[in-house]
Amino acid sequence: MHHAFKQAHIFKDLKPDQIEAVADHFRTRALKDDEILFHQNDPATVFYLILEGQFKILQTTAEGFEVILHVLGPGDIVGALPTIGEGTYPASATSLGSTLVAFVDAESFDHILHKHPLVARNLLRFATKVLQRSHLKIRELATERVERRIARALSRLAGQLGRKENGKIHLDFPLSQQDLAEMTGTTVYTVSRTLNEWKRQGILDHGRERIVILEPHKLVEIGEDLLK
């Protein structure tokens, strides 16, 4: 059993033998960089658990623009809610670097939910968090300055997927300025200008698809609009 099963919130409070029993239902799949796990509007027949690496979750608007909704990593689940409702995936999932996922079909997942009520409870909590996160993102895009949106996006990624070392936070996965622009509803030019200014101030360092946050607290201050 991969350790990501133990860190997945959806399996919280299950006993080790129960998690092992759940894991037995899953198979694994490895993906290369920039490989699509599933497309938006595909029939939702499979539920995924990320074991290794990161995925960006993208939604294409009616006008053809791509928006990155989330960047997810080990222990995160993908496709669980639409799988239950026999619907379609509301967004696409694309790998950031080499990745490994565990997957289970909808029928087996339904069996897991019936046999382990705690999983169903945790899934409900997960759905609530997704809804809250979506409302927050809509508010940010509608009302907040672009610098604040970028700072908040980087702070969230740092807290979720960053690697801490000597007071710095490394975002080791491939994250382009185009990705950041799509996450924050702005242009690549604005992201580049903002990152370069923060680099000049010593808040972070960045290169090709690489960001190191040197002063995490200052980034939080920008995101929370605490700087005067």
BALOBA-1460 file (C-alpha; in Angstrom, 3 decimals):
// residues 228
<rec num="1" residu="m" x="0.000" y="0.000" z="0.000"/>
<rec num="2" residu="h" x="1.384" y="3.391" z="-1.020"/>
<rec num="3" residu="h" x="1.838" y="5.882" z="1.842"/>
<rec num="4" residu="a" x="-0.427" y="8.396" z="0.041"/>
<rec num="5" residu="f" x="-3.428" y="6.284" z="1.067"/>
<rec num="6" residu="k" x="-2.609" y="7.007" z="4.714"/>
<rec num="7" residu="q" x="-2.273" y="10.751" z="4.157"/>
<rec num="8" residu="a" x="-5.429" y="11.088" z="2.053"/>
<rec num="9" residu="h" x="-8.090" y="13.031" z="3.970"/>
<rec num="10" residu="i" x="-10.820" y="10.919" z="2.407"/>
<rec num="11" residu="f" x="-9.532" y="7.920" z="4.391"/>
<rec num="12" residu="k" x="-9.061" y="9.823" z="7.659"/>
<rec num="13" residu="d" x="-9.968" y="7.907" z="10.851"/>
<rec num="14" residu="l" x="-9.950" y="4.537" z="9.098"/>
<rec num="15" residu="k" x="-7.915" y="1.818" z="10.811"/>
<rec num="16" residu="p" x="-4.759" y="0.594" z="9.016"/>
<rec num="17" residu="d" x="-6.378" y="-2.707" z="8.054"/>
<rec num="18" residu="q" x="-9.414" y="-0.834" z="6.676"/>
<rec num="19" residu="i" x="-7.189" y="1.407" z="4.545"/>
<rec num="20" residu="e" x="-5.401" y="-1.672" z="3.234"/>
<rec num="21" residu="a" x="-8.745" y="-3.241" z="2.339"/>
<rec num="22" residu="v" x="-9.722" y="-0.061" z="0.468"/>
<rec num="23" residu="a" x="-6.360" y="0.102" z="-1.307"/>
<rec num="24" residu="d" x="-6.882" y="-3.440" z="-2.626"/>
<rec num="25" residu="h" x="-9.634" y="-2.097" z="-4.894"/>
<rec num="26" residu="f" x="-7.243" y="0.292" z="-6.649"/>
<rec num="27" residu="r" x="-4.876" y="-0.138" z="-9.574"/>
<rec num="28" residu="t" x="-2.042" y="2.235" z="-10.489"/>
<rec num="29" residu="r" x="-1.070" y="4.230" z="-13.553"/>
<rec num="30" residu="a" x="2.092" y="6.215" z="-14.287"/>
<rec num="31" residu="l" x="1.993" y="9.358" z="-16.433"/>
<rec num="32" residu="k" x="4.707" y="11.427" z="-18.073"/>
<rec num="33" residu="d" x="4.968" y="15.212" z="-17.970"/>
<rec num="34" residu="d" x="2.054" y="17.119" z="-19.547"/>
<rec num="35" residu="e" x="-0.040" y="13.976" z="-20.012"/>
<rec num="36" residu="i" x="-3.813" y="14.241" z="-19.727"/>
<rec num="37" residu="l" x="-5.475" y="12.080" z="-17.089"/>
<rec num="38" residu="f" x="-8.979" y="12.932" z="-18.310"/>
<rec num="39" residu="h" x="-10.683" y="15.623" z="-20.370"/>
<rec num="40" residu="q" x="-13.368" y="18.064" z="-19.343"/>
<rec num="41" residu="n" x="-16.846" y="16.638" z="-20.128"/>
<rec num="42" residu="d" x="-15.559" y="13.036" z="-20.365"/>
<rec num="43" residu="p" x="-17.913" y="10.532" z="-18.682"/>
<rec num="44" residu="a" x="-16.846" y="10.286" z="-15.031"/>
<rec num="45" residu="t" x="-16.308" y="6.553" z="-14.635"/>
<rec num="46" residu="v" x="-13.064" y="6.496" z="-12.623"/>
<rec num="47" residu="f" x="-11.990" y="8.051" z="-9.308"/>
<rec num="48" residu="y" x="-8.293" y="8.876" z="-8.848"/>
<rec num="49" residu="l" x="-5.976" y="9.272" z="-5.867"/>
<rec num="50" residu="i" x="-2.689" y="11.054" z="-6.552"/>
<rec num="51" residu="l" x="0.227" y="9.000" z="-5.217"/>
<rec num="52" residu="e" x="3.230" y="10.895" z="-6.567"/>
<rec num="53" residu="g" x="3.707" y="14.188" z="-8.430"/>
<rec num="54" residu="q" x="1.256" y="16.990" z="-9.140"/>
<rec num="55" residu="f" x="-1.661" y="17.675" z="-11.469"/>
<rec num="56" residu="k" x="-3.190" y="20.912" z="-12.634"/>
<rec num="57" residu="i" x="-6.974" y="20.954" z="-12.911"/>
<rec num="58" residu="l" x="-8.079" y="23.113" z="-15.837"/>
<rec num="59" residu="q" x="-11.458" y="24.283" z="-17.028"/>
<rec num="60" residu="t" x="-12.098" y="25.645" z="-20.514"/>
<rec num="61" residu="t" x="-14.628" y="28.463" z="-20.748"/>
<rec num="62" residu="a" x="-17.245" y="28.854" z="-23.467"/>
<rec num="63" residu="e" x="-14.938" y="31.420" z="-25.095"/>
<rec num="64" residu="g" x="-12.107" y="28.893" z="-25.252"/>
<rec num="65" residu="f" x="-9.979" y="30.299" z="-22.415"/>
<rec num="66" residu="e" x="-8.279" y="27.903" z="-20.014"/>
<rec num="67" residu="v" x="-8.421" y="28.561" z="-16.267"/>
<rec num="68" residu="i" x="-6.408" y="26.557" z="-13.742"/>
<rec num="69" residu="l" x="-8.717" y="25.818" z="-10.827"/>
<rec num="70" residu="h" x="-6.306" y="23.894" z="-8.613"/>
<rec num="71" residu="v" x="-2.894" y="22.282" z="-8.433"/>
<rec num="72" residu="l" x="-3.117" y="18.983" z="-6.553"/>
<rec num="73" residu="g" x="-0.517" y="16.625" z="-5.123"/>
<rec num="74" residu="p" x="-0.038" y="13.342" z="-3.221"/>
<rec num="75" residu="g" x="-3.024" y="12.342" z="-1.095"/>
<rec num="76" residu="d" x="-5.453" y="14.513" z="-3.068"/>
<rec num="77" residu="i" x="-8.443" y="12.962" z="-4.808"/>
<rec num="78" residu="v" x="-9.616" y="13.714" z="-8.340"/>
<rec num="79" residu="g" x="-12.938" y="12.883" z="-9.924"/>
<rec num="80" residu="a" x="-14.685" y="11.470" z="-6.845"/>
<rec num="81" residu="l" x="-17.795" y="13.663" z="-6.835"/>
<rec num="82" residu="p" x="-18.817" y="13.365" z="-10.505"/>
<rec num="83" residu="t" x="-18.122" y="9.615" z="-10.330"/>
<rec num="84" residu="i" x="-20.787" y="9.259" z="-7.634"/>
<rec num="85" residu="g" x="-23.328" y="11.237" z="-9.639"/>
<rec num="86" residu="e" x="-22.739" y="9.339" z="-12.878"/>
<rec num="87" residu="g" x="-21.956" y="12.652" z="-14.510"/>
<rec num="88" residu="t" x="-19.022" y="14.096" z="-16.434"/>
<rec num="89" residu="y" x="-15.726" y="15.575" z="-15.276"/>
<rec num="90" residu="p" x="-16.221" y="19.357" z="-14.906"/>
<rec num="91" residu="a" x="-12.558" y="20.027" z="-15.731"/>
<rec num="92" residu="s" x="-9.471" y="18.396" z="-17.242"/>
<rec num="93" residu="a" x="-6.505" y="17.008" z="-15.295"/>
<rec num="94" residu="t" x="-2.970" y="17.314" z="-16.702"/>
<rec num="95" residu="s" x="0.248" y="16.053" z="-15.113"/>
<rec num="96" residu="l" x="3.007" y="18.397" z="-13.985"/>
<rec num="97" residu="g" x="6.111" y="16.276" z="-14.389"/>
<rec num="98" residu="s" x="6.169" y="12.502" z="-13.877"/>
<rec num="99" residu="t" x="3.240" y="11.293" z="-11.779"/>
<rec num="100" residu="l" x="1.670" y="8.166" z="-10.333"/>
<rec num="101" residu="v" x="-2.026" y="7.737" z="-9.575"/>
<rec num="102" residu="a" x="-4.200" y="5.022" z="-8.078"/>
<rec num="103" residu="f" x="-7.612" y="4.572" z="-9.640"/>
<rec num="104" residu="v" x="-10.829" y="2.687" z="-9.038"/>
<rec num="105" residu="d" x="-13.996" y="2.364" z="-11.121"/>
<rec num="106" residu="a" x="-17.292" y="3.894" z="-10.044"/>
<rec num="107" residu="e" x="-18.873" y="0.578" z="-9.037"/>
<rec num="108" residu="s" x="-15.976" y="-0.361" z="-6.757"/>
<rec num="109" residu="f" x="-15.920" y="3.146" z="-5.284"/>
<rec num="110" residu="d" x="-19.633" y="2.879" z="-4.505"/>
<rec num="111" residu="h" x="-18.894" y="-0.419" z="-2.726"/>
<rec num="112" residu="i" x="-16.189" y="1.323" z="-0.656"/>
<rec num="113" residu="l" x="-18.629" y="4.060" z="0.390"/>
<rec num="114" residu="h" x="-21.237" y="1.527" z="1.502"/>
<rec num="115" residu="k" x="-18.777" y="-0.600" z="3.439"/>
<rec num="116" residu="h" x="-16.920" y="2.313" z="5.066"/>
<rec num="117" residu="p" x="-19.329" y="5.109" z="6.147"/>
<rec num="118" residu="l" x="-16.359" y="7.176" z="7.365"/>
<rec num="119" residu="v" x="-15.222" y="7.533" z="3.757"/>
<rec num="120" residu="a" x="-18.657" y="8.870" z="2.792"/>
<rec num="121" residu="r" x="-18.491" y="11.349" z="5.696"/>
<rec num="122" residu="n" x="-15.012" y="12.499" z="4.679"/>
<rec num="123" residu="l" x="-16.147" y="12.838" z="1.076"/>
<rec num="124" residu="l" x="-18.970" y="15.139" z="2.191"/>
<rec num="125" residu="r" x="-16.442" y="17.289" z="4.057"/>
<rec num="126" residu="f" x="-14.269" y="17.322" z="0.944"/>
<rec num="127" residu="a" x="-17.226" y="18.488" z="-1.168"/>
<rec num="128" residu="t" x="-17.864" y="21.320" z="1.298"/>
<rec num="129" residu="k" x="-14.236" y="22.454" z="1.081"/>
<rec num="130" residu="v" x="-14.335" y="22.366" z="-2.736"/>
<rec num="131" residu="l" x="-17.436" y="24.581" z="-2.709"/>
<rec num="132" residu="q" x="-15.872" y="27.025" z="-0.241"/>
<rec num="133" residu="r" x="-12.660" y="27.135" z="-2.267"/>
<rec num="134" residu="s" x="-14.608" y="27.825" z="-5.457"/>
<rec num="135" residu="h" x="-16.528" y="30.694" z="-3.832"/>
<rec num="136" residu="l" x="-13.248" y="32.175" z="-2.556"/>
<rec num="137" residu="k" x="-11.677" y="31.986" z="-6.009"/>
<rec num="138" residu="i" x="-14.662" y="33.717" z="-7.610"/>
<rec num="139" residu="r" x="-14.454" y="36.505" z="-5.026"/>
<rec num="140" residu="e" x="-10.706" y="36.912" z="-5.533"/>
<rec num="141" residu="l" x="-11.006" y="37.144" z="-9.316"/>
<rec num="142" residu="a" x="-13.857" y="39.631" z="-9.070"/>
<rec num="143" residu="t" x="-12.618" y="42.001" z="-6.369"/>
<rec num="144" residu="e" x="-8.912" y="41.725" z="-5.538"/>
<rec num="145" residu="r" x="-5.814" y="43.363" z="-6.995"/>
<rec num="146" residu="v" x="-3.753" y="41.123" z="-9.272"/>
<rec num="147" residu="e" x="-0.650" y="41.267" z="-7.018"/>
<rec num="148" residu="r" x="-2.738" y="40.022" z="-4.114"/>
<rec num="149" residu="r" x="-4.185" y="37.194" z="-6.236"/>
<rec num="150" residu="i" x="-0.709" y="36.064" z="-7.307"/>
<rec num="151" residu="a" x="0.609" y="36.220" z="-3.740"/>
<rec num="152" residu="r" x="-2.324" y="34.180" z="-2.437"/>
<rec num="153" residu="a" x="-1.951" y="31.584" z="-5.184"/>
<rec num="154" residu="l" x="1.748" y="31.125" z="-4.405"/>
<rec num="155" residu="s" x="1.077" y="30.978" z="-0.660"/>
<rec num="156" residu="r" x="-1.557" y="28.288" z="-1.162"/>
<rec num="157" residu="l" x="0.785" y="26.248" z="-3.353"/>
<rec num="158" residu="a" x="3.564" y="26.676" z="-0.794"/>
<rec num="159" residu="g" x="1.364" y="25.433" z="2.025"/>
<rec num="160" residu="q" x="-0.026" y="22.537" z="0.042"/>
<rec num="161" residu="l" x="2.910" y="21.313" z="-2.046"/>
<rec num="162" residu="g" x="5.995" y="23.322" z="-1.040"/>
<rec num="163" residu="r" x="9.203" y="21.822" z="0.336"/>
<rec num="164" residu="k" x="10.577" y="23.713" z="3.337"/>
<rec num="165" residu="e" x="14.320" y="24.134" z="3.708"/>
<rec num="166" residu="n" x="16.174" y="26.627" z="5.934"/>
<rec num="167" residu="g" x="13.205" y="28.957" z="6.173"/>
<rec num="168" residu="k" x="12.645" y="28.945" z="2.417"/>
<rec num="169" residu="i" x="9.880" y="27.161" z="0.521"/>
<rec num="170" residu="h" x="10.703" y="25.437" z="-2.758"/>
<rec num="171" residu="l" x="8.030" y="24.801" z="-5.386"/>
<rec num="172" residu="d" x="9.842" y="21.910" z="-7.060"/>
<rec num="173" residu="f" x="7.186" y="20.944" z="-9.590"/>
<rec num="174" residu="p" x="6.982" y="22.480" z="-13.091"/>
<rec num="175" residu="l" x="4.992" y="25.704" z="-12.679"/>
<rec num="176" residu="s" x="5.191" y="28.123" z="-15.598"/>
<rec num="177" residu="q" x="4.249" y="31.791" z="-15.631"/>
<rec num="178" residu="q" x="1.447" y="30.820" z="-18.013"/>
<rec num="179" residu="d" x="0.147" y="28.446" z="-15.321"/>
<rec num="180" residu="l" x="0.196" y="31.242" z="-12.728"/>
<rec num="181" residu="a" x="-1.569" y="33.585" z="-15.142"/>
<rec num="182" residu="e" x="-4.323" y="31.019" z="-15.707"/>
<rec num="183" residu="m" x="-4.668" y="30.451" z="-11.960"/>
<rec num="184" residu="t" x="-5.061" y="34.144" z="-11.162"/>
<rec num="185" residu="g" x="-7.012" y="35.472" z="-14.129"/>
<rec num="186" residu="t" x="-4.285" y="37.735" z="-15.503"/>
<rec num="187" residu="t" x="-1.653" y="37.855" z="-18.257"/>
<rec num="188" residu="v" x="1.795" y="36.285" z="-18.498"/>
<rec num="189" residu="y" x="3.248" y="39.792" z="-18.780"/>
<rec num="190" residu="t" x="1.691" y="40.833" z="-15.461"/>
<rec num="191" residu="v" x="2.880" y="37.654" z="-13.734"/>
<rec num="192" residu="s" x="6.417" y="38.153" z="-15.091"/>
<rec num="193" residu="r" x="6.507" y="41.803" z="-14.015"/>
<rec num="194" residu="t" x="5.206" y="40.939" z="-10.543"/>
<rec num="195" residu="l" x="7.632" y="38.055" z="-9.983"/>
<rec num="196" residu="n" x="10.567" y="40.165" z="-11.155"/>
<rec num="197" residu="e" x="9.620" y="42.934" z="-8.736"/>
<rec num="198" residu="w" x="9.351" y="40.463" z="-5.862"/>
<rec num="199" residu="k" x="12.713" y="39.008" z="-6.893"/>
<rec num="200" residu="r" x="14.212" y="42.512" z="-6.749"/>
<rec num="201" residu="q" x="12.784" y="42.920" z="-3.241"/>
<rec num="202" residu="g" x="14.223" y="39.575" z="-2.110"/>
<rec num="203" residu="i" x="10.818" y="38.012" z="-1.496"/>
<rec num="204" residu="l" x="11.391" y="35.123" z="-3.913"/>
<rec num="205" residu="d" x="13.676" y="33.791" z="-6.601"/>
<rec num="206" residu="h" x="12.475" y="32.270" z="-9.836"/>
<rec num="207" residu="g" x="13.756" y="30.722" z="-12.998"/>
<rec num="208" residu="r" x="12.369" y="28.528" z="-15.747"/>
<rec num="209" residu="e" x="9.424" y="26.694" z="-14.130"/>
<rec num="210" residu="r" x="11.071" y="27.096" z="-10.709"/>
<rec num="211" residu="i" x="10.140" y="29.280" z="-7.743"/>
<rec num="212" residu="v" x="11.790" y="29.566" z="-4.330"/>
<rec num="213" residu="i" x="9.954" y="31.681" z="-1.760"/>
<rec num="214" residu="l" x="12.665" y="33.361" z="0.303"/>
<rec num="215" residu="e" x="10.422" y="35.404" z="2.612"/>
<rec num="216" residu="p" x="7.140" y="33.468" z="3.021"/>
<rec num="217" residu="h" x="5.762" y="35.889" z="5.629"/>
<rec num="218" residu="k" x="6.138" y="38.847" z="3.244"/>
<rec num="219" residu="l" x="4.231" y="36.962" z="0.562"/>
<rec num="220" residu="v" x="1.461" y="36.304" z="3.077"/>
<rec num="221" residu="e" x="1.422" y="40.001" z="3.984"/>
<rec num="222" residu="i" x="0.921" y="40.906" z="0.327"/>
<rec num="223" residu="g" x="-1.816" y="38.300" z="-0.047"/>
<rec num="224" residu="e" x="-3.640" y="39.537" z="3.026"/>
<rec num="225" residu="d" x="-3.065" y="43.180" z="2.053"/>
<rec num="226" residu="l" x="-1.202" y="43.900" z="5.296"/>
<rec num="227" residu="l" x="1.593" y="45.969" z="3.767"/>
<rec num="228" residu="k" x="1.271" y="49.720" z="4.176"/>
